[in-house]
């Protein structure tokens, strides 16, 4: 049991908390993984702050971005980076901090996609990058483990169609393929950007019930990084 494996973590100081970031494509199962461990007494979960993006003192930055990507990409990108920093900075008294995504995937996957698609101008991307580099130098955004939920674009596309969430109706398969490629380049091929921690890759194309079984079987790896000896 991971509750036993993590026993030593209970004795650590706050700065030594084990921080896990769950990464992957849209509908890859990140929320499901967080939900699976939400009741674990050793774990505090932190969901992606989508509510903040939808209500910036009364303004819906996400909706504005969906209406006009080129006009609002800088606005949304800057604010997402800020809110992800806030999530990294949140304290917990529990041994394990489990986060949905990170400031790193925000920059290396989503902001990079905006740049390469032309939605984010070069000067805007340069400014966001300057902010990102300053944040990493001056704030504690340490990650001890990345759990990468590796799923096929076709799988997550079908999940999106089935769950019918507001704002996701028009996400094309091509976009999901692009985001998959960015995650693969970053976490598997390591061809563009540095990876801030060890990576645990979990194939995530199975059914919801099967994924819960996989999470249970890999609990000590997910929550404590056990048996993960080195980078892939």
C-alpha positions as CSV (number, residue, x, y, z in Angstrom):
1,X,0.0,0.0,0.0
2,X,1.2,3.5,-0.8
3,X,0.0,4.7,2.6
4,X,2.8,2.5,4.0
5,X,5.3,3.2,1.3
6,X,4.8,7.0,1.9
7,X,5.1,6.7,5.7
8,X,8.5,8.2,5.6
9,X,7.2,11.3,3.8
10,X,5.0,12.1,6.8
11,X,8.2,13.0,8.7
12,X,9.6,15.3,6.1
13,X,9.6,19.1,6.3
14,X,7.2,21.2,4.2
15,X,9.9,22.0,1.6
16,X,10.4,18.3,1.1
17,X,6.8,17.4,0.2
18,X,6.5,15.1,-2.8
19,X,5.0,17.0,-5.7
20,X,3.4,15.1,-8.5
21,X,2.1,16.8,-11.7
22,X,-0.3,14.8,-13.9
23,X,0.2,15.7,-17.6
24,X,-1.5,14.6,-20.8
25,X,-3.8,15.6,-23.6
26,X,-7.4,16.9,-23.1
27,X,-9.6,14.1,-21.9
28,X,-6.6,11.8,-21.2
29,X,-7.9,11.1,-17.7
30,X,-6.1,13.6,-15.5
31,X,-9.2,14.5,-13.5
32,X,-10.0,10.9,-13.1
33,X,-6.6,10.2,-11.6
34,X,-7.0,13.1,-9.1
35,X,-10.4,11.9,-8.2
36,X,-9.0,8.4,-7.6
37,X,-6.6,9.7,-4.9
38,X,-8.7,12.5,-3.5
39,X,-9.8,10.5,-0.4
40,X,-6.2,9.2,0.3
41,X,-5.2,10.7,3.7
42,X,-1.7,11.3,2.5
43,X,-2.6,13.3,-0.6
44,X,-3.9,16.8,-1.3
45,X,-5.2,17.3,-4.9
46,X,-5.1,20.6,-6.9
47,X,-7.2,20.8,-10.0
48,X,-6.4,23.0,-13.0
49,X,-7.9,26.4,-12.1
50,X,-10.4,26.6,-15.0
51,X,-12.9,28.5,-12.9
52,X,-10.5,31.4,-12.6
53,X,-10.0,31.5,-16.4
54,X,-13.8,31.8,-16.8
55,X,-14.1,34.6,-14.3
56,X,-11.4,37.2,-14.2
57,X,-13.2,39.8,-12.1
58,X,-16.3,39.2,-14.3
59,X,-14.5,38.6,-17.6
60,X,-14.5,35.1,-19.2
61,X,-11.0,34.9,-20.6
62,X,-11.6,31.4,-22.0
63,X,-14.7,32.4,-23.8
64,X,-13.0,35.5,-25.3
65,X,-10.1,33.3,-26.5
66,X,-12.5,30.8,-28.1
67,X,-14.2,33.7,-30.0
68,X,-10.9,35.2,-31.3
69,X,-7.7,33.2,-30.7
70,X,-5.3,35.8,-32.1
71,X,-6.8,38.7,-30.2
72,X,-6.9,37.0,-26.8
73,X,-4.1,34.4,-26.8
74,X,-1.6,36.7,-25.1
75,X,-4.2,37.7,-22.4
76,X,-5.2,34.1,-21.7
77,X,-1.6,32.7,-21.9
78,X,-0.3,35.3,-19.4
79,X,-3.2,34.7,-17.0
80,X,-2.9,30.9,-17.2
81,X,0.8,31.1,-16.4
82,X,0.0,33.2,-13.4
83,X,-2.6,30.9,-12.1
84,X,-0.4,27.8,-12.6
85,X,2.3,29.6,-10.6
86,X,-0.2,30.2,-7.8
87,X,-1.0,26.4,-7.8
88,X,2.7,25.6,-7.5
89,X,2.9,27.9,-4.6
90,X,0.0,26.5,-2.6
91,X,1.1,24.8,0.6
92,X,-0.1,21.5,1.9
93,X,0.4,19.8,5.3
94,X,0.0,16.4,3.6
95,X,3.0,14.4,2.4
96,X,1.9,14.3,-1.3
97,X,0.8,17.3,-3.5
98,X,-1.0,16.0,-6.6
99,X,-1.5,18.6,-9.3
100,X,-3.4,18.6,-12.6
101,X,-0.9,19.9,-15.1
102,X,1.9,22.4,-14.3
103,X,3.5,25.7,-15.3
104,X,5.8,23.6,-17.5
105,X,3.2,22.0,-19.7
106,X,1.5,25.4,-20.0
107,X,4.7,26.8,-21.5
108,X,6.1,23.9,-23.4
109,X,2.8,22.5,-24.9
110,X,0.0,25.1,-24.9
111,X,2.0,28.3,-25.3
112,X,4.3,26.7,-27.8
113,X,1.2,25.5,-29.8
114,X,-0.1,29.1,-29.9
115,X,3.2,30.3,-31.2
116,X,3.6,27.7,-33.9
117,X,0.0,28.0,-35.0
118,X,0.4,31.8,-35.4
119,X,-2.1,32.6,-32.7
120,X,0.6,34.1,-30.5
121,X,2.9,36.7,-32.1
122,X,6.6,36.3,-31.7
123,X,6.9,39.4,-29.4
124,X,4.1,38.1,-27.2
125,X,5.7,34.7,-27.0
126,X,9.0,36.3,-26.1
127,X,7.5,38.3,-23.3
128,X,5.7,35.2,-21.9
129,X,9.0,33.3,-22.1
130,X,10.8,36.1,-20.2
131,X,8.1,35.9,-17.5
132,X,8.4,32.1,-17.4
133,X,12.2,32.1,-17.0
134,X,12.0,34.7,-14.3
135,X,9.3,32.7,-12.4
136,X,11.4,29.5,-12.6
137,X,14.5,31.3,-11.3
138,X,12.8,33.1,-8.5
139,X,9.9,30.9,-7.3
140,X,9.7,27.3,-6.1
141,X,8.1,25.4,-8.9
142,X,9.8,22.1,-8.0
143,X,8.3,18.9,-9.4
144,X,9.4,15.5,-8.1
145,X,7.5,13.4,-10.5
146,X,5.5,13.8,-13.7
147,X,2.8,11.2,-14.4
148,X,2.2,11.3,-18.2
149,X,-1.1,9.8,-19.2
150,X,-0.2,8.7,-22.7
151,X,-3.3,8.4,-24.9
152,X,-4.1,8.2,-28.6
153,X,-5.6,11.4,-30.1
154,X,-8.5,9.3,-31.5
155,X,-9.2,8.0,-28.0
156,X,-9.5,11.4,-26.3
157,X,-11.4,12.8,-29.3
158,X,-14.1,10.1,-28.7
159,X,-14.1,10.8,-25.0
160,X,-14.7,14.5,-25.7
161,X,-17.6,13.7,-27.9
162,X,-19.1,11.4,-25.3
163,X,-18.7,13.8,-22.3
164,X,-20.1,16.8,-24.2
165,X,-18.6,19.5,-21.9
166,X,-19.3,23.2,-22.7
167,X,-16.6,24.7,-24.7
168,X,-15.2,21.4,-26.0
169,X,-17.8,20.7,-28.7
170,X,-15.7,22.1,-31.6
171,X,-12.3,20.7,-30.7
172,X,-11.0,19.1,-33.9
173,X,-9.0,15.8,-34.0
174,X,-6.2,17.7,-35.6
175,X,-5.7,19.9,-32.5
176,X,-5.6,16.8,-30.3
177,X,-3.0,15.3,-32.6
178,X,-0.9,18.5,-32.3
179,X,-1.2,18.5,-28.5
180,X,-0.3,14.8,-28.4
181,X,2.8,15.6,-30.5
182,X,3.9,18.4,-28.2
183,X,3.6,16.2,-25.1
184,X,5.5,13.4,-26.8
185,X,8.3,15.8,-27.9
186,X,8.6,17.1,-24.4
187,X,8.2,14.1,-22.2
188,X,9.2,11.1,-24.4
189,X,11.6,12.3,-27.2
190,X,12.9,15.2,-25.1
191,X,13.7,17.0,-28.3
192,X,12.8,20.6,-27.5
193,X,12.5,21.4,-23.8
194,X,13.9,20.3,-20.4
195,X,11.9,17.9,-18.3
196,X,11.9,19.1,-14.6
197,X,11.6,15.6,-13.0
198,X,11.4,11.9,-13.5
199,X,8.5,10.8,-15.7
200,X,6.1,7.9,-15.1
201,X,4.3,7.0,-18.3
202,X,0.9,5.3,-18.0
203,X,-0.9,4.2,-21.1
204,X,-4.3,5.8,-20.8
205,X,-6.5,4.4,-23.6
206,X,-8.4,1.9,-21.4
207,X,-11.9,2.3,-20.0
208,X,-12.6,4.3,-16.9
209,X,-13.0,1.2,-14.8
210,X,-9.7,-0.2,-16.1
211,X,-7.9,3.0,-15.5
212,X,-8.9,3.0,-11.8
213,X,-7.5,-0.5,-11.5
214,X,-4.2,0.7,-13.1
215,X,-4.0,3.7,-10.7
216,X,-4.5,1.4,-7.8
217,X,-1.8,-1.0,-9.0
218,X,0.6,1.8,-9.5
219,X,-0.2,3.7,-6.4
220,X,3.3,3.6,-4.8
221,X,4.8,4.8,-8.1
222,X,2.4,7.6,-8.6
223,X,2.4,8.9,-5.0
224,X,6.0,8.3,-4.1
225,X,8.0,7.7,-7.3
226,X,8.9,4.2,-6.1
227,X,10.7,2.0,-8.6
228,X,11.3,4.8,-11.1
229,X,15.0,4.7,-11.3
230,X,15.8,7.3,-14.0
231,X,14.5,9.3,-16.9
232,X,13.0,7.4,-19.7
